Amino acid sequence: MSSTLKSLRALSDPTRLRIVALLERDELSVNELQEITRLGQSRISTHLGLLADCEMVRSRREGKRTFYKLNPEADAVVGEFIQLAIRGANELTEHSHDQINLKRVLARRKEQAQVYFNQVAGRFDRVYGPGRSWQAFGHLLLRILPPLVVADLGAGEGLLSELLARRAKKVIAVDNSEKIVAFGAAKAKKNGLKNLEFRLGNLQNPPIEAGSVDLVILSQALHHAEDPAAALASAAKLLKPGGQILILDLLAHKFEKARDLYGDRWLGFAESDLNRWLEAAGFKKIEISIVAAEEQPPHFQTILAGGEK
């Protein structure tokens, strides 16, 4: 097969157009391409092989990882095909999401602390150590929490709020269920947590004074929101300048039964959507990463998103 026909074949698949457009910005590993595109590793490797075969991309090894980039020595004909692929990718519906995820992945490369934590987390459950547990680590980290004013939105019965209240200056727990708010308030009183206050309200319009809190937390709450983007915009208004938001939620999934079993409005979220909504709400220094993955079906994955006002 001629090089021209190989190149035409390479451009016949939208996924390969996406990959070429992503590699225009920087070299990427297979794992990074997988995270950006949400495609399987073997599928991405197959597409990269076809692109390499027609000399559009080159690869290099770094330890156990292989990085791919556009071929800097491509001849004029291949170069024209590369530019055609980039133009074609711009017309795909996935392009905007890919670019948001690419920006996030490249920014995270600079965060070596995050890379180290992922390595530690990966070893944690494999190697037993007496007295070592996530519960113990949680208490240790709680001790270094500064005296913040925290808003726990969609707090439920307030498990997280109770933990935070033991160190925070004040915690305001908001939920839209009268029974749950009453239960949480009674439990806080029983436990002597005078700095924990429960309030009835929803995520789109939480009953908290604007510019009054240091930290907003939405822990597995955003997928219950009627309008997630509006909820994040409202959360931003609650924060003082320099305040932070932290979101724990599910990565986008296809387990439809979650709507009936757990009352979920949304089947998780794509990282690109969270990034876009946080930016629209005025947040800076946005970081989003997968922090947990369940081994049992339906294999829910948890994402942690954060930003600064």
C-alpha positions in Angstrom: 0.0 0.0 0.0 1.4 3.4 -0.9 2.1 6.1 1.7 -0.7 8.2 0.4 -3.2 5.4 0.7 -1.9 4.6 4.2 -2.4 8.3 5.2 -5.9 8.4 3.8 -6.8 5.2 5.7 -5.4 6.8 8.9 -7.6 9.9 8.4 -10.7 7.7 7.9 -11.3 7.2 11.7 -12.4 10.1 14.0 -10.5 8.7 16.9 -7.2 9.0 15.0 -8.1 12.6 14.1 -8.6 13.2 17.9 -5.2 11.7 18.7 -3.3 13.7 16.1 -4.9 16.9 17.3 -4.0 16.1 20.9 -0.4 15.4 20.0 -0.1 18.8 18.3 0.2 20.4 21.7 2.7 18.0 23.4 3.8 14.5 23.5 1.6 12.1 25.5 1.7 8.6 26.9 -0.9 6.0 26.2 -2.3 6.3 29.7 -2.6 10.1 29.3 -4.4 9.7 26.0 -6.7 7.1 27.6 -7.5 9.6 30.4 -8.2 12.4 28.0 -10.3 10.5 25.5 -11.9 7.9 27.9 -11.1 5.1 25.4 -9.6 1.7 26.1 -5.8 1.3 26.2 -5.7 -1.4 23.6 -7.9 0.7 21.2 -5.6 3.7 21.6 -2.5 1.6 21.0 -4.0 0.2 17.8 -4.7 3.7 16.5 -1.2 4.8 17.4 0.2 1.9 15.6 -1.6 2.8 12.4 -0.5 6.5 12.7 3.1 5.4 13.3 2.9 3.1 10.3 2.1 6.1 8.0 4.9 8.1 9.8 2.5 10.7 11.3 3.7 10.0 14.9 6.9 8.9 16.6 7.4 7.2 19.9 10.1 7.2 22.7 10.5 5.1 25.8 10.9 6.6 29.3 11.1 3.9 31.9 8.0 1.7 31.6 6.1 4.4 29.6 6.0 5.1 25.9 5.4 8.7 24.8 4.1 9.6 21.4 4.4 12.9 19.4 3.8 14.1 15.9 6.7 13.2 13.6 9.0 16.3 13.5 10.7 14.8 10.4 7.6 14.2 8.4 7.9 15.0 4.7 5.7 17.6 3.0 3.0 15.1 2.0 2.7 13.6 5.5 2.8 17.1 7.0 -0.2 18.1 4.9 -2.1 15.0 6.1 -1.3 15.9 9.7 -2.7 19.4 9.2 -5.7 18.0 7.5 -6.3 15.7 10.5 -6.0 18.6 12.9 -8.6 20.6 10.9 -10.9 17.6 10.8 -10.6 17.1 14.6 -11.7 20.6 15.2 -15.1 19.8 13.7 -15.7 16.7 15.9 -18.1 17.0 18.9 -15.4 15.5 21.2 -12.8 18.2 20.4 -13.7 20.7 23.1 -13.8 18.0 25.8 -10.5 16.7 24.6 -8.9 20.1 24.8 -10.1 20.7 28.3 -8.9 17.3 29.5 -5.6 17.8 27.7 -5.1 21.1 29.5 -5.8 19.4 32.8 -3.5 16.5 32.2 -0.6 18.7 31.2 -1.1 20.9 34.2 -1.0 17.9 36.5 2.3 16.8 35.1 3.8 19.7 37.0 2.3 18.6 40.3 4.8 16.0 41.4 3.1 15.7 44.8 0.0 14.4 43.1 2.0 11.9 41.2 3.7 10.7 44.4 0.3 10.4 46.2 -1.0 8.2 43.4 2.0 6.0 43.8 1.4 5.8 47.6 -2.3 5.1 47.2 -1.6 2.3 44.7 0.7 0.6 47.2 -1.5 1.1 50.2 -3.8 -1.8 49.9 -1.2 -4.2 48.7 1.3 -4.1 51.6 0.1 -4.7 55.1 1.4 -2.5 57.9 0.3 -2.9 61.5 -1.9 0.1 62.6 -1.9 1.6 59.1 -5.3 2.4 57.7 -7.2 5.1 55.8 -9.1 5.9 59.0 -5.8 6.6 60.8 -4.5 8.7 57.9 -7.8 10.6 57.9 -7.4 11.5 61.6 -3.8 12.6 61.0 -4.8 14.9 58.2 -7.7 16.2 60.1 -5.2 17.5 62.8 -3.5 19.8 60.3 -6.8 21.4 59.1 -6.6 25.1 59.9 -9.6 26.8 61.7 -11.7 27.4 58.6 -15.4 28.2 58.1 -16.7 25.3 56.0 -19.9 24.9 54.0 -20.8 21.2 53.5 -23.4 21.3 50.8 -25.7 18.3 50.3 -24.4 17.1 53.7 -26.9 14.4 54.3 -26.8 13.2 57.9 -23.5 15.1 58.3 -20.9 12.4 58.7 -18.2 14.5 57.0 -19.5 17.7 58.7 -19.1 16.0 62.1 -15.5 15.1 61.4 -14.7 18.6 60.1 -16.4 20.3 63.0 -13.9 18.7 65.4 -11.2 20.9 63.9 -12.9 23.7 61.9 -13.9 27.1 63.2 -17.4 26.5 62.1 -19.2 24.0 59.8 -22.5 24.8 58.1 -24.2 21.7 56.8 -26.9 22.2 54.2 -29.4 19.6 53.0 -32.9 19.7 51.4 -34.5 17.1 53.7 -36.2 18.4 56.8 -35.9 15.0 58.5 -32.2 14.7 57.7 -31.5 18.2 58.9 -33.4 17.6 62.2 -31.5 14.3 62.7 -28.1 15.9 62.0 -28.8 18.8 64.3 -29.9 16.5 67.1 -26.8 14.3 66.7 -24.5 17.4 66.7 -26.1 18.6 69.9 -25.8 15.2 71.5 -22.1 15.1 70.5 -21.5 18.6 71.9 -20.5 20.0 68.5 -21.6 23.7 69.0 -19.7 24.8 65.9 -21.8 22.5 63.6 -25.0 24.1 62.3 -27.5 22.4 60.1 -29.6 24.4 57.7 -32.4 23.4 55.3 -31.8 24.4 51.7 -30.8 23.3 48.2 -27.6 23.3 46.2 -28.7 26.0 43.8 -29.5 28.5 46.5 -27.9 27.5 49.8 -29.0 29.6 52.8 -25.5 31.0 53.6 -24.3 34.6 53.4 -22.2 35.5 50.4 -18.5 35.8 51.0 -18.7 34.2 54.4 -16.9 30.8 54.1 -13.3 29.6 53.5 -14.1 26.2 52.0 -17.1 24.7 50.2 -17.4 20.9 50.0 -19.8 18.9 47.9 -19.2 15.3 48.7 -21.3 12.9 46.5 -23.9 15.7 46.3 -23.5 17.3 42.9 -25.1 14.4 41.0 -28.3 15.1 43.0 -28.4 18.8 41.9 -31.1 19.9 39.5 -28.5 22.1 37.7 -24.9 21.3 38.5 -23.4 24.3 36.8 -25.8 26.6 38.7 -24.9 24.8 42.0 -21.2 25.5 41.4 -21.9 29.1 40.6 -23.8 29.5 43.8 -21.0 27.8 45.8 -18.6 30.4 44.4 -20.6 33.2 45.8 -20.4 31.8 49.3 -16.6 31.9 49.3 -14.3 34.6 50.6 -11.6 35.8 48.2 -9.0 33.0 48.0 -11.5 30.5 49.3 -11.6 26.9 47.9 -14.1 24.4 46.6 -13.7 20.7 46.8 -16.0 18.2 45.0 -16.1 14.5 45.4 -18.4 12.8 42.9 -18.7 10.0 40.5 -17.0 9.9 37.1 -19.5 9.6 34.3 -20.9 6.1 34.1 -23.8 4.2 32.5 -25.3 2.4 35.5 -28.9 3.6 34.9 -30.2 1.8 38.0 -28.5 4.5 40.1 -31.4 6.8 39.4 -33.9 4.5 41.2 -31.5 2.9 43.7 -29.9 6.1 45.0 -32.1 8.9 43.6 -29.3 10.2 41.4 -30.3 12.9 38.8 -27.0 12.6 37.0 -24.9 9.5 36.1 -21.7 11.1 37.3 -19.7 13.7 35.4 -17.0 14.0 32.8 -13.9 15.8 34.0 -14.2 18.2 31.1 -17.7 19.2 32.2 -16.6 19.9 35.8 -13.6 21.9 34.5 -15.8 24.0 32.3 -18.4 24.7 35.0 -15.7 25.6 37.5 -14.1 28.0 35.1 -17.5 29.5 34.3 -18.1 30.0 38.0 -14.8 32.0 38.2 -12.5 29.4 39.9 -8.8 29.3 39.2 -6.1 26.7 39.8 -8.6 23.9 38.9 -7.4 20.4 39.6 -9.4 17.3 38.7 -8.3 13.7 39.2 -9.6 10.2 39.7 -8.9 9.2 43.3 -10.7 5.9 43.7 -12.0 3.0 41.6 -14.3 0.2 42.8 -13.3 -3.3 41.8 -16.8 -4.7 41.8 -19.5 -3.9 39.1 -20.6 -1.4 38.1 -17.0 -0.2 38.8 -17.8 3.3 40.0 -14.9 5.7 39.9 -14.6 8.7 42.2 -13.2 12.1 41.0 -11.9 14.9 43.2 -12.2 18.4 41.8 -11.0 21.6 43.3 -10.5 25.2 42.6 -9.7 28.6 44.1 -11.8 31.7 44.0 
